[in-house]
Each structure stands twice: as C-alpha cells, then as structure tokens.
Amino acid sequence: MAQRVQGTEDLFGGYMREWQNVCNIAGDLFSTYGFDMIETPAIEQVTTFVHGIGESTDVVRKEMFRVFSGALLERIFEQGDESHLKAKQRMAMRPEGTAGVVRAAVEHNFVPQGASPVKLWYAEPMFRGERPQKGRLRQFHQVGVECLGASDPASDAECIIMLMEFYKRLGLDASRLSLSINSMGDAACRPAYRDKVRTFILDHKDEMCEDCLERAEINPLRSFDCKNDHCREVMKQAPLVTDNLCDECREHYAQVKKYLQEAGVAYEEDPTLVRGLDYYTRTVFEVQYVGDANIGAIGGGGRYDGLMELEGGRPTPGIGFAVGFERIMLALQDAGVDISGEPEPCAYVANTVAELRDAAFRATLALREAGIRTEADYQGRSLKSQLKQADRYHARVCVVLGPDEVSAGMATVRDMRTHEQGQVPIEALSSKVAELIAR
Ligand code: AMP
C-alpha cells in the first residue's frame, strides 16, 4: 500500500472544514487590520534563507530540505560534490514564510522608499526535516503576516494585539495562552552584547555542548535555545540582552510594552527569548499554549529591520508573526473548542424511479445555478435510503421527483425541519427551495 511521507498529513473531511474555518477567521481579522494576501513559491534559492534566517540556525543547517532535479543530482554524484552548482541551482523548500515574502518585496519593489507600510498575510505549507512527533511535522502550515516599512513601536504592538485577537476569535481563552516578549537589540547594541555572551560561553566551555562551542564562534545567542537542557541551565546565568540595550532600543521596547498594557494584553518579559531565526531585531514574541505542554509554541514573531537589506534591498524595517496551523488545531482540540461551525444549508434531490434520473439531474443543476448547495442520488437507491442520505447531508430541503409530478411539470418540496411538504411548479423550484432554506 502506498503511504504518505513520514511527518506529513493528508487533510480531509471534518478536519479540513475546521481548517478552512480557521483560515477564514484569520483572513477576516487580518483584513480589518489592512493586510492583503500573498503567496510566494514553496521553493526558493538557498541563499534567500541563508541570508535571512542565518547560516548558524538549526533551521538552515539541519532542517532545510534541499531540492535537486534528478539530472542535477546525477551531476553532483559524478563530480563528487555540488561546488560546481550556480547559486540559482541551489534550491530549498521554504522552512518559513518571512524570507520569501521579503525576497518578493525586494524583487518587485513593493515598498518604495517613503511609502506607507505594506501589510501582507499568507497561509502556506512549510517544510523542515525534523524528527516527526506530536505538533512537529516535516510539512506543516503557517498562517503569518508581514508588515513591511513600519518602524514605529505601535506596529509591533498592533501585530501582537492582532495575534492575541486571532486566538480569541478562534475561541481560545486568554487563560490558556502565555505571551512572552523580549527585545533583542539592534545593529548598534547587539554586537557588543553578542561578544559578552561569547565570552560567557567560552568561560563555561567545559559545561557546554559541542554545538554551543561552535555557536559561540558564529552566533552565541543561539545557545539560549540549545536543545540540551544542561546548556540552557548554564545560559540562565549569561548576561541578559535587556541589560545591554542601547537607549533607542530600550525606548522602543518601553513603548511597545506601554501600548500592550493600554490594550489590556497580558504578557511576560523573557530576556532569554531569542527565537530560532537570526533575522530578528528589537521586539520578539512567542505564544505558548498552557493546557498541554507537548503542544508548545503556537505562534511567534518579531521585528526584522535588517532583513530587507540582507535580501539585497534598501534598508526597510519590518515586523511579522507566524502561527502553526497544526498546533492551533491541537490546542483547539485540547481546549474543547468546536470550530467545525454549522454545516452549510443544502438541498437534496430524490427521485422515486430510476427513469427520472434525467429530471433529477436537471433540477440539481438548476438549484446549484441558483447558488444553492445541492446533492442528488444517481445510484438508484430506494426513496427511504435517499431520505436518510438527505439527513446525512444535513439537507434543509428535500425535492422529491415522482413520475406523476414530473409529467405535470411539478416537484414535491419537503421542509426537513418541519416535515411540511407541498408541490411547486418546476420553474419555481429554485426560488421555493431558497425561501425554505432562508426561513
Ligand atoms: P517559527 O517559524 O519557528 O517561529 O515557528 C512559528 C510557529 O510555527 C511555531 O510557533 C509553531 O506553532 C509552528 N511550527 C514550527 N515548526 C513546526 C513544525 N515542525 N511542525 C508544526 N508546527 C511548527
């Protein structure tokens, strides 16, 4: 039996409907904040991620799926390595959405200098070569937003407020969520801070793992989210970024917190929150689901004022977040929130004899043309089992076609809630069914 790839999921049935509801709630909310939808390719040049996410991150070093055509792979095997490949031949499946959106913004010059911020949202699959487990997949989905060209602390606060509103609209109670925030400084203050952390790691080198010693050279801040518990324990004594911010970053952070307080958004400050991607500057934030520790982070994001330049554009500030769809679904399940919504009202066309299939076919098309979701039986079932089928579809109205009615140009229309029924001329069928559904 053919099987799906480990760490991937098929989405169908009721789960898919819930999924679409989550997506619709996101779209409605984000559009009230002025965000438009964007879709970028699932494959990008490797450099897009290396420049943006950072060479020393686990996401780029260990988890990114590389893409080669069969012909290219053959050449790599022949030559022994991939050093002969051009940059554009080195491709990867996107592990996250921001780098691609920013690449697109640079390529199409979405954000001309001096223009108002450009706000974009997406709901797309992402790919990471992780060890699959609950809430951790190799193909997972993120719904995310990017606000490009916005430098004011109010945009940081707006993003966080919108994220928390999203969870609220999904039906996740604030008591089940924990929002952590931090400031990671900027180009002015982070280098000196990074040096301090490097010195700290090297002073504790006997207690740190090999990866962290390597990180100390390339990007020591990554040691704050080392997967090794002991390293994380040691890092609790490391200098804190919030004690090392420059005046501008401290002021920016203070403003963000002030706006959050004004909006009544509860948060905790976590000076060790560095997030797994290198492009963040200043504000970073993460939301954990409190109910079930295994679900973990259900969303996170931050400011990335240097990313446009890293992708080859003009210096342009930006901020965004991404929410893990699968983890949202797990959290909703854990919290007992039913997101399935009401089934869309529909009509069912039944026929009492197989010879009336053509009439049923025509009536079904006419109802659908009038915008009514309609199902029909073409399998020659008994009338009783067709009516059962209508119930299964949650049909509000059942149209029954019998030989006498059809030859008289009529149809029987049955209201499935009240069980009242009557005959209507075939030409008036759509308007009668629509009227009963709307009632
Ligand atoms: P990140 O891009 O790492 O900041 O992740 C943003 C959100 O995506 C996280 O908070 C998770 O909810 C979700 N996420 C990240 N990695 C995975 C994964 N491998 N499987 C499922 N969800 C994930």
Residues whose N, C-alpha, C, O or C-beta is under 5 A from the ligand:
A	BS01	AMP	E96 R128 E130 G135 R136 L137 F140 A297 I298 G299 G300 A322 V323 G324 E326 R327
